[in-house]
Amino acid sequence: MTLSQLPELPPPPPAARIAELAAELADLAPIQTAAELERLSRDFYAYSPVLSPLLADRRAQLAVRASNLEQVRRVASACARLQVPLTLRGAGTGNYGQCVPLQGGLVLDLTGLKHLRSLDPASGELVAEPGCLLADLDRQLAIHGRALRLAPSTYRTATLGGFIAGGAGGIGSLRWGFLRDPGNLLGLEVMTVEPEPRLLQLDATASQPLNHAYGTNGILTALRVPTCEAVAWQQLVLGFDDWTRALAALQGLASSDLLLNNVTLLAAPLAAAMPWPAGCPAPTAAEHRLLLLAAPESLADHPQLLGAWGGELLWQEAQAASRGLPLRELCWNHTTLHWRGPRPDWTYLQLLLPPDPRPLLAALQQRWGDDLLWHLEAVRQHGEVRLSALPLLRFTGPEALTALIEQCRDLGALVFDPHQVTVEEGGLGGIDAAQVAAKALYDPAGLLNPGKLRGWLERPQSGGSD
Ligand SMILES: Cc1cc2nc3c(=O)[nH]c(=O)nc-3n(C[C@H](O)[C@H](O)[C@H](O)COP(=O)(O)OP(=O)(O)OC[C@H]3O[C@@H](n4cnc5c(N)ncnc54)[C@H](O)[C@@H]3O)c2cc1C
C-alpha cells in the first residue's frame, strides 16, 4: 500500500440492519447522535496530513459503552449475527487512526470495564480490565510499592487495553523494551466475535498475536501484565550547546548502569517550544536539551558524568513534586503534540535508528536541514540500547514524505509509519501469520476493525466480510 491509499472494503451495513442492532441493544442506550458518533470515531491521526483527509468521513453508525462482560458478550453476539463491523475503543488517544471505523458499523467503548481484578503480592503480576486508565492503575499499585513497567506519555488518559492493542512502548522502554518484547504481556482474557461468543483465557504465548493488533483479532476483556518496584523518579534537565556532545551524553547515559526510566534528547528548536515545568529555566535559542527520569540514588554520579560530555544540569525535581507538566509529558509523542499545536503544517515520523545512528543523522541533516528537527528517545531492544526517533518534519507534500521514509529505510532505520492505517505498515513491517490465524479463530467473520490487518485482507482463501 502506498501513501494516501486505504484498503478497499465493502460498504457500511444498510441503515435497516443498524436499526435492528440498535433495537436489540436498546437497554444499553446505544449512541446515535451525529456529534457523539463523530467523537467516538476519532483518535489523534490528525498528526498525519496524509491520514487526515482519508479518515475524515469514516464514521461509526452506532456506538455502545459497555461496563461489564455480559454487555460485551451481547454486543459481540449481536454484531456477529447481524454481520455488523465492530471497532473497539479505549480512550481514543492512538495516533495511527487505530480506532477509526473504516467500514462504519458499531464502536464499542470499553472504558467502563475498569476493575483491577488482582495483584499478586509475590510476583507483582496484575490482572486488570481493559478500560483501566494507566495512571489510575499506577495509583493503586503504588499502595503496594509497585508500578507499571511501561507507559505511553498519554499515561494520564490512555487505557490498559488500548496501550496493549495499539501502543508500542514509551516511558520505561529504556529498562523494559517494547510492549511486544517477551515478558511484557503475560496473558489475556479474550471474548470472541461469534453468534455465541466464547470467553477464553490465553497464556503469554497464545496472547502474543493479539499484542499490538489494533483490536482486529479479539476483544481483550482482561490483561495480565508484570509490574516493577516503584521508584521515586527524579526529573533532570540538562543543557548542551553542542549537538554531538548531547548525542554522546544520550548514548552514554542510556548505556550506563544508572537506574534511568527515560532519556530524551530534543534539538534546540524543539526544546525552545516546549512548555517547561515551573521553576525550570527557559532554554536559550541554541540549547539542546536532555531530559532524564533517574532514580534518586543515581543522582550523586551525574555531575561527574555530565562533566565528561559538557552538559549543564539546569533543573531537577522529584516527579511527584512537579508543578506544571511533568517531563513525562514533554517526551515521546507529547513533543509532537506541543510542537504541532501552533504549527499544524508540520508532521512527524517514528523510527528505530540503526545501532550507530550518526551516519543516518548526518545524511538526513544534510538533505533536509531545518525542515527536519530531531527528537530522540533511548530504548532497549533485545537487551541492546538503541535510539528511537520521532523527528518533526515540515510537511511540503506526500512526495517529500515518501522520499524521506525511503531515505530513512535506505540508511538502516526501521520505520513505524504513522501515515498508514494497517498494523503491518504502522509497526510490524510485514504480515504476521500468527495474527491472521488468531483472527480466524476469534473473529472468523472478519468483523473486528475491518481494513486494519493487511494479512487478513490478503489471506489466500477469502471468505469473511473484511
Ligand atoms: C500526545 C500523544 C502521545 C503518545 N505517546 C505514546 C507513547 O509514548 N507510547 C505509545 O505506545 N503510544 C503513544 N501514543 C499513542 C496512544 O496514546 C497510546 O498507544 C495509548 O496507550 C492508546 O490507548 P487508548 O486507550 O487511547 O487506546 P485507543 O486509541 O482507544 O485504541 C488503540 C487501539 O486499541 C484497540 N483497542 C482498545 N481497546 C481494546 C480492547 N479492549 N481489546 C482489543 N483492542 C482494543 C483499538 O481498537 C485501537 O485499535 C501517544 C499518542 C498521543 C496523542
The ligand as an ORCA input file, in Angstrom:
! r2SCAN-3c Opt
* xyz 0 1
  C       0.343     13.019     22.576
  C       0.430     11.531     22.377
  C       1.482     10.835     22.955
  C       1.590      9.435     22.785
  N       2.652      8.760     23.335
  C       2.740      7.427     23.173
  C       3.824      6.693     23.738
  O       4.685      7.228     24.434
  N       3.861      5.344     23.504
  C       2.895      4.699     22.802
  O       2.979      3.482     22.647
  N       1.851      5.368     22.290
  C       1.744      6.702     22.467
  N       0.666      7.367     21.944
  C      -0.419      6.615     21.328
  C      -1.523      6.250     22.370
  O      -1.752      7.311     23.253
  C      -1.168      5.046     23.197
  O      -0.799      3.949     22.423
  C      -2.312      4.649     24.159
  O      -1.846      3.653     25.008
  C      -3.558      4.151     23.467
  O      -4.517      3.890     24.476
  P      -6.050      4.271     24.263
  O      -6.809      3.827     25.455
  O      -6.201      5.698     23.910
  O      -6.379      3.349     23.021
  P      -7.305      3.637     21.756
  O      -6.708      4.743     20.945
  O      -8.706      3.810     22.180
  O      -7.158      2.258     20.992
  C      -5.955      1.849     20.441
  C      -6.174      0.552     19.663
  O      -6.500     -0.470     20.582
  C      -7.735     -1.092     20.226
  N      -8.377     -1.461     21.492
  C      -8.744     -0.643     22.502
  N      -9.263     -1.365     23.496
  C      -9.234     -2.667     23.110
  C      -9.636     -3.901     23.710
  N     -10.168     -3.948     24.919
  N      -9.462     -5.049     23.012
  C      -8.884     -5.038     21.773
  N      -8.496     -3.902     21.163
  C      -8.665     -2.736     21.825
  C      -8.480     -0.060     19.421
  O      -9.389     -0.667     18.510
  C      -7.340      0.609     18.672
  O      -7.017     -0.127     17.538
  C       0.578      8.762     22.061
  C      -0.477      9.471     21.487
  C      -0.559     10.840     21.649
  C      -1.728     11.557     21.051
*
